[in-house]
Amino acid sequence: MARFFSLYGGDILVGALVLAGVVSVVRGMLRDKKAGKSVCGGCSGDCEHCSMHH
């Protein structure tokens, strides 16, 4: 078992950091969505998504 971690410990650490980053981004997006914030920063009609609402 120690040999496994000595061989793949770096890969496991990098994978865990990437996973933590992805989880953080998704949580932030969900919080923004709950707060009513949109991806484009508000429906001003400048983006394709917002132009559908105007």
CHARMM internal coordinates of N, CA and C (Angstrom, degrees):
IC EDIT
DIST 1 N 1 CA 1.4477
DIST 1 CA 1 C 1.5289
ANGL 1 N 1 CA 1 C 110.83
DIST 1 C 2 N 1.3135
ANGL 1 CA 1 C 2 N 117.05
DIHE 1 N 1 CA 1 C 2 N -40.71
DIST 2 N 2 CA 1.4610
ANGL 1 C 2 N 2 CA 120.42
DIHE 1 CA 1 C 2 N 2 CA 179.31
DIST 2 CA 2 C 1.5300
ANGL 2 N 2 CA 2 C 110.34
DIHE 1 C 2 N 2 CA 2 C -64.13
DIST 2 C 3 N 1.3266
ANGL 2 CA 2 C 3 N 115.97
DIHE 2 N 2 CA 2 C 3 N -35.84
DIST 3 N 3 CA 1.4560
ANGL 2 C 3 N 3 CA 119.63
DIHE 2 CA 2 C 3 N 3 CA 178.60
DIST 3 CA 3 C 1.5324
ANGL 3 N 3 CA 3 C 110.60
DIHE 2 C 3 N 3 CA 3 C -64.93
DIST 3 C 4 N 1.3163
ANGL 3 CA 3 C 4 N 116.38
DIHE 3 N 3 CA 3 C 4 N -39.85
DIST 4 N 4 CA 1.4541
ANGL 3 C 4 N 4 CA 121.28
DIHE 3 CA 3 C 4 N 4 CA 178.45
DIST 4 CA 4 C 1.5293
ANGL 4 N 4 CA 4 C 110.37
DIHE 3 C 4 N 4 CA 4 C -57.89
DIST 4 C 5 N 1.3346
ANGL 4 CA 4 C 5 N 116.21
DIHE 4 N 4 CA 4 C 5 N -48.63
DIST 5 N 5 CA 1.4644
ANGL 4 C 5 N 5 CA 120.05
DIHE 4 CA 4 C 5 N 5 CA -179.25
DIST 5 CA 5 C 1.5210
ANGL 5 N 5 CA 5 C 112.10
DIHE 4 C 5 N 5 CA 5 C -69.58
DIST 5 C 6 N 1.3053
ANGL 5 CA 5 C 6 N 116.96
DIHE 5 N 5 CA 5 C 6 N -31.15
DIST 6 N 6 CA 1.4646
ANGL 5 C 6 N 6 CA 118.15
DIHE 5 CA 5 C 6 N 6 CA 177.55
DIST 6 CA 6 C 1.5300
ANGL 6 N 6 CA 6 C 110.84
DIHE 5 C 6 N 6 CA 6 C -71.04
DIST 6 C 7 N 1.3329
ANGL 6 CA 6 C 7 N 116.82
DIHE 6 N 6 CA 6 C 7 N -30.51
DIST 7 N 7 CA 1.4611
ANGL 6 C 7 N 7 CA 120.58
DIHE 6 CA 6 C 7 N 7 CA 178.54
DIST 7 CA 7 C 1.5288
ANGL 7 N 7 CA 7 C 112.34
DIHE 6 C 7 N 7 CA 7 C -81.46
DIST 7 C 8 N 1.3269
ANGL 7 CA 7 C 8 N 117.06
DIHE 7 N 7 CA 7 C 8 N -40.73
DIST 8 N 8 CA 1.4624
ANGL 7 C 8 N 8 CA 121.56
DIHE 7 CA 7 C 8 N 8 CA -171.06
DIST 8 CA 8 C 1.5255
ANGL 8 N 8 CA 8 C 114.12
DIHE 7 C 8 N 8 CA 8 C -115.96
DIST 8 C 9 N 1.3065
ANGL 8 CA 8 C 9 N 117.71
DIHE 8 N 8 CA 8 C 9 N 8.55
DIST 9 N 9 CA 1.4581
ANGL 8 C 9 N 9 CA 121.08
DIHE 8 CA 8 C 9 N 9 CA -178.39
DIST 9 CA 9 C 1.5182
ANGL 9 N 9 CA 9 C 113.09
DIHE 8 C 9 N 9 CA 9 C -59.32
DIST 9 C 10 N 1.3193
ANGL 9 CA 9 C 10 N 116.93
DIHE 9 N 9 CA 9 C 10 N -41.84
DIST 10 N 10 CA 1.4622
ANGL 9 C 10 N 10 CA 120.89
DIHE 9 CA 9 C 10 N 10 CA 178.67
DIST 10 CA 10 C 1.5144
ANGL 10 N 10 CA 10 C 111.99
DIHE 9 C 10 N 10 CA 10 C -64.17
DIST 10 C 11 N 1.3253
ANGL 10 CA 10 C 11 N 116.47
DIHE 10 N 10 CA 10 C 11 N -42.32
DIST 11 N 11 CA 1.4659
ANGL 10 C 11 N 11 CA 120.72
DIHE 10 CA 10 C 11 N 11 CA 178.70
DIST 11 CA 11 C 1.5266
ANGL 11 N 11 CA 11 C 110.99
DIHE 10 C 11 N 11 CA 11 C -64.33
DIST 11 C 12 N 1.3223
ANGL 11 CA 11 C 12 N 115.90
DIHE 11 N 11 CA 11 C 12 N -40.86
DIST 12 N 12 CA 1.4596
ANGL 11 C 12 N 12 CA 119.90
DIHE 11 CA 11 C 12 N 12 CA 178.91
DIST 12 CA 12 C 1.5219
ANGL 12 N 12 CA 12 C 110.40
DIHE 11 C 12 N 12 CA 12 C -64.53
DIST 12 C 13 N 1.3237
ANGL 12 CA 12 C 13 N 117.21
DIHE 12 N 12 CA 12 C 13 N -41.70
DIST 13 N 13 CA 1.4574
ANGL 12 C 13 N 13 CA 121.59
DIHE 12 CA 12 C 13 N 13 CA 179.50
DIST 13 CA 13 C 1.5299
ANGL 13 N 13 CA 13 C 111.40
DIHE 12 C 13 N 13 CA 13 C -64.20
DIST 13 C 14 N 1.3119
ANGL 13 CA 13 C 14 N 117.16
DIHE 13 N 13 CA 13 C 14 N -45.91
DIST 14 N 14 CA 1.4703
ANGL 13 C 14 N 14 CA 121.18
DIHE 13 CA 13 C 14 N 14 CA 178.80
DIST 14 CA 14 C 1.5254
ANGL 14 N 14 CA 14 C 110.24
DIHE 13 C 14 N 14 CA 14 C -63.25
DIST 14 C 15 N 1.3103
ANGL 14 CA 14 C 15 N 117.36
DIHE 14 N 14 CA 14 C 15 N -42.63
DIST 15 N 15 CA 1.4647
ANGL 14 C 15 N 15 CA 121.12
DIHE 14 CA 14 C 15 N 15 CA 177.71
DIST 15 CA 15 C 1.5184
ANGL 15 N 15 CA 15 C 112.14
DIHE 14 C 15 N 15 CA 15 C -61.52
DIST 15 C 16 N 1.3243
ANGL 15 CA 15 C 16 N 116.35
DIHE 15 N 15 CA 15 C 16 N -40.97
DIST 16 N 16 CA 1.4589
ANGL 15 C 16 N 16 CA 120.62
DIHE 15 CA 15 C 16 N 16 CA 178.60
DIST 16 CA 16 C 1.5255
ANGL 16 N 16 CA 16 C 110.84
DIHE 15 C 16 N 16 CA 16 C -65.59
DIST 16 C 17 N 1.3321
ANGL 16 CA 16 C 17 N 117.42
DIHE 16 N 16 CA 16 C 17 N -38.97
DIST 17 N 17 CA 1.4640
ANGL 16 C 17 N 17 CA 120.69
DIHE 16 CA 16 C 17 N 17 CA 178.60
DIST 17 CA 17 C 1.5219
ANGL 17 N 17 CA 17 C 111.55
DIHE 16 C 17 N 17 CA 17 C -67.04
DIST 17 C 18 N 1.3189
ANGL 17 CA 17 C 18 N 117.00
DIHE 17 N 17 CA 17 C 18 N -41.12
DIST 18 N 18 CA 1.4702
ANGL 17 C 18 N 18 CA 120.92
DIHE 17 CA 17 C 18 N 18 CA 177.47
DIST 18 CA 18 C 1.5279
ANGL 18 N 18 CA 18 C 109.82
DIHE 17 C 18 N 18 CA 18 C -64.02
DIST 18 C 19 N 1.3103
ANGL 18 CA 18 C 19 N 116.71
DIHE 18 N 18 CA 18 C 19 N -44.19
DIST 19 N 19 CA 1.4597
ANGL 18 C 19 N 19 CA 120.99
DIHE 18 CA 18 C 19 N 19 CA 178.71
DIST 19 CA 19 C 1.5288
ANGL 19 N 19 CA 19 C 110.79
DIHE 18 C 19 N 19 CA 19 C -61.25
DIST 19 C 20 N 1.3293
ANGL 19 CA 19 C 20 N 117.48
DIHE 19 N 19 CA 19 C 20 N -42.72
DIST 20 N 20 CA 1.4654
ANGL 19 C 20 N 20 CA 121.26
DIHE 19 CA 19 C 20 N 20 CA 177.96
DIST 20 CA 20 C 1.5260
ANGL 20 N 20 CA 20 C 110.86
DIHE 19 C 20 N 20 CA 20 C -62.12
DIST 20 C 21 N 1.3227
ANGL 20 CA 20 C 21 N 117.45
DIHE 20 N 20 CA 20 C 21 N -38.90
DIST 21 N 21 CA 1.4568
ANGL 20 C 21 N 21 CA 121.02
DIHE 20 CA 20 C 21 N 21 CA 177.96
DIST 21 CA 21 C 1.5114
ANGL 21 N 21 CA 21 C 112.05
DIHE 20 C 21 N 21 CA 21 C -64.96
DIST 21 C 22 N 1.3110
ANGL 21 CA 21 C 22 N 116.79
DIHE 21 N 21 CA 21 C 22 N -44.33
DIST 22 N 22 CA 1.4657
ANGL 21 C 22 N 22 CA 121.39
DIHE 21 CA 21 C 22 N 22 CA 179.67
DIST 22 CA 22 C 1.5240
ANGL 22 N 22 CA 22 C 110.27
DIHE 21 C 22 N 22 CA 22 C -63.51
DIST 22 C 23 N 1.3241
ANGL 22 CA 22 C 23 N 116.77
DIHE 22 N 22 CA 22 C 23 N -44.38
DIST 23 N 23 CA 1.4600
ANGL 22 C 23 N 23 CA 120.98
DIHE 22 CA 22 C 23 N 23 CA 179.04
DIST 23 CA 23 C 1.5270
ANGL 23 N 23 CA 23 C 110.11
DIHE 22 C 23 N 23 CA 23 C -61.26
DIST 23 C 24 N 1.3208
ANGL 23 CA 23 C 24 N 116.58
DIHE 23 N 23 CA 23 C 24 N -41.21
DIST 24 N 24 CA 1.4623
ANGL 23 C 24 N 24 CA 121.04
DIHE 23 CA 23 C 24 N 24 CA 179.79
DIST 24 CA 24 C 1.5322
ANGL 24 N 24 CA 24 C 111.27
DIHE 23 C 24 N 24 CA 24 C -62.95
DIST 24 C 25 N 1.3119
ANGL 24 CA 24 C 25 N 117.07
DIHE 24 N 24 CA 24 C 25 N -43.96
DIST 25 N 25 CA 1.4713
ANGL 24 C 25 N 25 CA 121.06
DIHE 24 CA 24 C 25 N 25 CA 179.63
DIST 25 CA 25 C 1.5251
ANGL 25 N 25 CA 25 C 110.47
DIHE 24 C 25 N 25 CA 25 C -64.43
DIST 25 C 26 N 1.3174
ANGL 25 CA 25 C 26 N 117.58
DIHE 25 N 25 CA 25 C 26 N -44.94
DIST 26 N 26 CA 1.4650
ANGL 25 C 26 N 26 CA 121.17
DIHE 25 CA 25 C 26 N 26 CA -179.35
DIST 26 CA 26 C 1.5238
ANGL 26 N 26 CA 26 C 110.43
DIHE 25 C 26 N 26 CA 26 C -63.61
DIST 26 C 27 N 1.3360
ANGL 26 CA 26 C 27 N 117.19
DIHE 26 N 26 CA 26 C 27 N -42.84
DIST 27 N 27 CA 1.4687
ANGL 26 C 27 N 27 CA 120.34
DIHE 26 CA 26 C 27 N 27 CA 178.04
DIST 27 CA 27 C 1.5237
ANGL 27 N 27 CA 27 C 110.55
DIHE 26 C 27 N 27 CA 27 C -61.04
DIST 27 C 28 N 1.3155
ANGL 27 CA 27 C 28 N 117.19
DIHE 27 N 27 CA 27 C 28 N -41.76
DIST 28 N 28 CA 1.4636
ANGL 27 C 28 N 28 CA 120.48
DIHE 27 CA 27 C 28 N 28 CA 178.60
DIST 28 CA 28 C 1.5132
ANGL 28 N 28 CA 28 C 111.89
DIHE 27 C 28 N 28 CA 28 C -63.53
DIST 28 C 29 N 1.3263
ANGL 28 CA 28 C 29 N 116.46
DIHE 28 N 28 CA 28 C 29 N -40.71
DIST 29 N 29 CA 1.4602
ANGL 28 C 29 N 29 CA 120.20
DIHE 28 CA 28 C 29 N 29 CA 178.71
DIST 29 CA 29 C 1.5260
ANGL 29 N 29 CA 29 C 110.96
DIHE 28 C 29 N 29 CA 29 C -65.10
DIST 29 C 30 N 1.3241
ANGL 29 CA 29 C 30 N 116.79
DIHE 29 N 29 CA 29 C 30 N -40.03
DIST 30 N 30 CA 1.4608
ANGL 29 C 30 N 30 CA 120.26
DIHE 29 CA 29 C 30 N 30 CA 179.13
DIST 30 CA 30 C 1.5243
ANGL 30 N 30 CA 30 C 110.95
DIHE 29 C 30 N 30 CA 30 C -67.33
DIST 30 C 31 N 1.3266
ANGL 30 CA 30 C 31 N 117.24
DIHE 30 N 30 CA 30 C 31 N -39.69
DIST 31 N 31 CA 1.4671
ANGL 30 C 31 N 31 CA 120.58
DIHE 30 CA 30 C 31 N 31 CA 176.88
DIST 31 CA 31 C 1.5237
ANGL 31 N 31 CA 31 C 110.61
DIHE 30 C 31 N 31 CA 31 C -62.57
DIST 31 C 32 N 1.3260
ANGL 31 CA 31 C 32 N 116.73
DIHE 31 N 31 CA 31 C 32 N -43.76
DIST 32 N 32 CA 1.4586
ANGL 31 C 32 N 32 CA 120.70
DIHE 31 CA 31 C 32 N 32 CA 179.09
DIST 32 CA 32 C 1.5277
ANGL 32 N 32 CA 32 C 110.88
DIHE 31 C 32 N 32 CA 32 C -62.51
DIST 32 C 33 N 1.3167
ANGL 32 CA 32 C 33 N 116.02
DIHE 32 N 32 CA 32 C 33 N -40.40
DIST 33 N 33 CA 1.4558
ANGL 32 C 33 N 33 CA 119.71
DIHE 32 CA 32 C 33 N 33 CA -179.70
DIST 33 CA 33 C 1.5246
ANGL 33 N 33 CA 33 C 110.54
DIHE 32 C 33 N 33 CA 33 C -64.92
DIST 33 C 34 N 1.3438
ANGL 33 CA 33 C 34 N 116.77
DIHE 33 N 33 CA 33 C 34 N -42.29
DIST 34 N 34 CA 1.4571
ANGL 33 C 34 N 34 CA 120.36
DIHE 33 CA 33 C 34 N 34 CA 177.78
DIST 34 CA 34 C 1.5231
ANGL 34 N 34 CA 34 C 111.44
DIHE 33 C 34 N 34 CA 34 C -64.07
DIST 34 C 35 N 1.3285
ANGL 34 CA 34 C 35 N 116.49
DIHE 34 N 34 CA 34 C 35 N -33.94
DIST 35 N 35 CA 1.4626
ANGL 34 C 35 N 35 CA 121.14
DIHE 34 CA 34 C 35 N 35 CA -179.04
DIST 35 CA 35 C 1.5257
ANGL 35 N 35 CA 35 C 111.73
DIHE 34 C 35 N 35 CA 35 C -79.66
DIST 35 C 36 N 1.3331
ANGL 35 CA 35 C 36 N 117.72
DIHE 35 N 35 CA 35 C 36 N -3.64
DIST 36 N 36 CA 1.4524
ANGL 35 C 36 N 36 CA 121.29
DIHE 35 CA 35 C 36 N 36 CA 178.05
DIST 36 CA 36 C 1.5117
ANGL 36 N 36 CA 36 C 113.95
DIHE 35 C 36 N 36 CA 36 C 86.94
DIST 36 C 37 N 1.3093
ANGL 36 CA 36 C 37 N 117.50
DIHE 36 N 36 CA 36 C 37 N 9.31
DIST 37 N 37 CA 1.4623
ANGL 36 C 37 N 37 CA 120.18
DIHE 36 CA 36 C 37 N 37 CA 177.86
DIST 37 CA 37 C 1.5178
ANGL 37 N 37 CA 37 C 108.45
DIHE 36 C 37 N 37 CA 37 C -83.20
DIST 37 C 38 N 1.3289
ANGL 37 CA 37 C 38 N 116.08
DIHE 37 N 37 CA 37 C 38 N 141.00
DIST 38 N 38 CA 1.4563
ANGL 37 C 38 N 38 CA 119.11
DIHE 37 CA 37 C 38 N 38 CA 177.99
DIST 38 CA 38 C 1.5189
ANGL 38 N 38 CA 38 C 109.41
DIHE 37 C 38 N 38 CA 38 C -104.17
DIST 38 C 39 N 1.2967
ANGL 38 CA 38 C 39 N 115.89
DIHE 38 N 38 CA 38 C 39 N 169.46
DIST 39 N 39 CA 1.4551
ANGL 38 C 39 N 39 CA 121.90
DIHE 38 CA 38 C 39 N 39 CA -178.49
DIST 39 CA 39 C 1.5236
ANGL 39 N 39 CA 39 C 111.38
DIHE 38 C 39 N 39 CA 39 C -62.54
DIST 39 C 40 N 1.3301
ANGL 39 CA 39 C 40 N 116.42
DIHE 39 N 39 CA 39 C 40 N -36.79
DIST 40 N 40 CA 1.4555
ANGL 39 C 40 N 40 CA 119.74
DIHE 39 CA 39 C 40 N 40 CA -175.35
DIST 40 CA 40 C 1.5320
ANGL 40 N 40 CA 40 C 112.20
DIHE 39 C 40 N 40 CA 40 C -87.09
DIST 40 C 41 N 1.3163
ANGL 40 CA 40 C 41 N 118.34
DIHE 40 N 40 CA 40 C 41 N 0.26
DIST 41 N 41 CA 1.4509
ANGL 40 C 41 N 41 CA 121.43
DIHE 40 CA 40 C 41 N 41 CA 176.49
DIST 41 CA 41 C 1.5121
ANGL 41 N 41 CA 41 C 114.50
DIHE 40 C 41 N 41 CA 41 C 89.47
DIST 41 C 42 N 1.2912
ANGL 41 CA 41 C 42 N 117.95
DIHE 41 N 41 CA 41 C 42 N 8.50
DIST 42 N 42 CA 1.4586
ANGL 41 C 42 N 42 CA 120.87
DIHE 41 CA 41 C 42 N 42 CA 178.58
DIST 42 CA 42 C 1.5119
ANGL 42 N 42 CA 42 C 110.95
DIHE 41 C 42 N 42 CA 42 C 133.79
DIST 42 C 43 N 1.2787
ANGL 42 CA 42 C 43 N 116.99
DIHE 42 N 42 CA 42 C 43 N 151.24
DIST 43 N 43 CA 1.4589
ANGL 42 C 43 N 43 CA 120.88
DIHE 42 CA 42 C 43 N 43 CA -177.29
DIST 43 CA 43 C 1.5170
ANGL 43 N 43 CA 43 C 110.55
DIHE 42 C 43 N 43 CA 43 C -84.47
DIST 43 C 44 N 1.3014
ANGL 43 CA 43 C 44 N 115.56
DIHE 43 N 43 CA 43 C 44 N 85.98
DIST 44 N 44 CA 1.4573
ANGL 43 C 44 N 44 CA 120.94
DIHE 43 CA 43 C 44 N 44 CA 176.63
DIST 44 CA 44 C 1.5174
ANGL 44 N 44 CA 44 C 110.65
DIHE 43 C 44 N 44 CA 44 C -98.60
DIST 44 C 45 N 1.3383
ANGL 44 CA 44 C 45 N 116.05
DIHE 44 N 44 CA 44 C 45 N -6.23
DIST 45 N 45 CA 1.4500
ANGL 44 C 45 N 45 CA 120.28
DIHE 44 CA 44 C 45 N 45 CA -179.10
DIST 45 CA 45 C 1.5099
ANGL 45 N 45 CA 45 C 113.56
DIHE 44 C 45 N 45 CA 45 C 89.39
DIST 45 C 46 N 1.3315
ANGL 45 CA 45 C 46 N 117.75
DIHE 45 N 45 CA 45 C 46 N 1.71
DIST 46 N 46 CA 1.4586
ANGL 45 C 46 N 46 CA 121.21
DIHE 45 CA 45 C 46 N 46 CA -177.09
DIST 46 CA 46 C 1.5252
ANGL 46 N 46 CA 46 C 113.60
DIHE 45 C 46 N 46 CA 46 C -81.32
DIST 46 C 47 N 1.3065
ANGL 46 CA 46 C 47 N 116.91
DIHE 46 N 46 CA 46 C 47 N -24.70
DIST 47 N 47 CA 1.4674
ANGL 46 C 47 N 47 CA 118.10
DIHE 46 CA 46 C 47 N 47 CA -177.83
DIST 47 CA 47 C 1.5270
ANGL 47 N 47 CA 47 C 109.60
DIHE 46 C 47 N 47 CA 47 C -107.26
DIST 47 C 48 N 1.3083
ANGL 47 CA 47 C 48 N 115.67
DIHE 47 N 47 CA 47 C 48 N 165.88
DIST 48 N 48 CA 1.4562
ANGL 47 C 48 N 48 CA 120.88
DIHE 47 CA 47 C 48 N 48 CA -176.77
DIST 48 CA 48 C 1.5311
ANGL 48 N 48 CA 48 C 111.31
DIHE 47 C 48 N 48 CA 48 C -61.58
DIST 48 C 49 N 1.3243
ANGL 48 CA 48 C 49 N 116.17
DIHE 48 N 48 CA 48 C 49 N -41.41
DIST 49 N 49 CA 1.4694
ANGL 48 C 49 N 49 CA 120.46
DIHE 48 CA 48 C 49 N 49 CA -179.86
DIST 49 CA 49 C 1.5273
ANGL 49 N 49 CA 49 C 110.52
DIHE 48 C 49 N 49 CA 49 C -61.35
DIST 49 C 50 N 1.3057
ANGL 49 CA 49 C 50 N 116.73
DIHE 49 N 49 CA 49 C 50 N -46.18
DIST 50 N 50 CA 1.4646
ANGL 49 C 50 N 50 CA 121.06
DIHE 49 CA 49 C 50 N 50 CA -176.97
DIST 50 CA 50 C 1.5305
ANGL 50 N 50 CA 50 C 111.55
DIHE 49 C 50 N 50 CA 50 C -72.01
DIST 50 C 51 N 1.3045
ANGL 50 CA 50 C 51 N 117.81
DIHE 50 N 50 CA 50 C 51 N -30.92
DIST 51 N 51 CA 1.4618
ANGL 50 C 51 N 51 CA 120.11
DIHE 50 CA 50 C 51 N 51 CA -178.81
DIST 51 CA 51 C 1.5270
ANGL 51 N 51 CA 51 C 111.01
DIHE 50 C 51 N 51 CA 51 C -66.71
DIST 51 C 52 N 1.3181
ANGL 51 CA 51 C 52 N 117.59
DIHE 51 N 51 CA 51 C 52 N -21.64
DIST 52 N 52 CA 1.4624
ANGL 51 C 52 N 52 CA 121.00
DIHE 51 CA 51 C 52 N 52 CA 178.15
DIST 52 CA 52 C 1.5298
ANGL 52 N 52 CA 52 C 109.79
DIHE 51 C 52 N 52 CA 52 C -71.52
DIST 52 C 53 N 1.3381
ANGL 52 CA 52 C 53 N 117.42
DIHE 52 N 52 CA 52 C 53 N -25.65
DIST 53 N 53 CA 1.4558
ANGL 52 C 53 N 53 CA 121.06
DIHE 52 CA 52 C 53 N 53 CA -176.92
DIST 53 CA 53 C 1.5259
ANGL 53 N 53 CA 53 C 113.05
DIHE 52 C 53 N 53 CA 53 C -88.41
DIST 53 C 54 N 1.3298
ANGL 53 CA 53 C 54 N 117.62
DIHE 53 N 53 CA 53 C 54 N -12.76
DIST 54 N 54 CA 1.4626
ANGL 53 C 54 N 54 CA 120.59
DIHE 53 CA 53 C 54 N 54 CA -176.83
DIST 54 CA 54 C 1.5019
ANGL 54 N 54 CA 54 C 111.18
DIHE 53 C 54 N 54 CA 54 C -101.74
END
COOR INIT
IC SEED 1 N 1 CA 1 C
IC BUILD
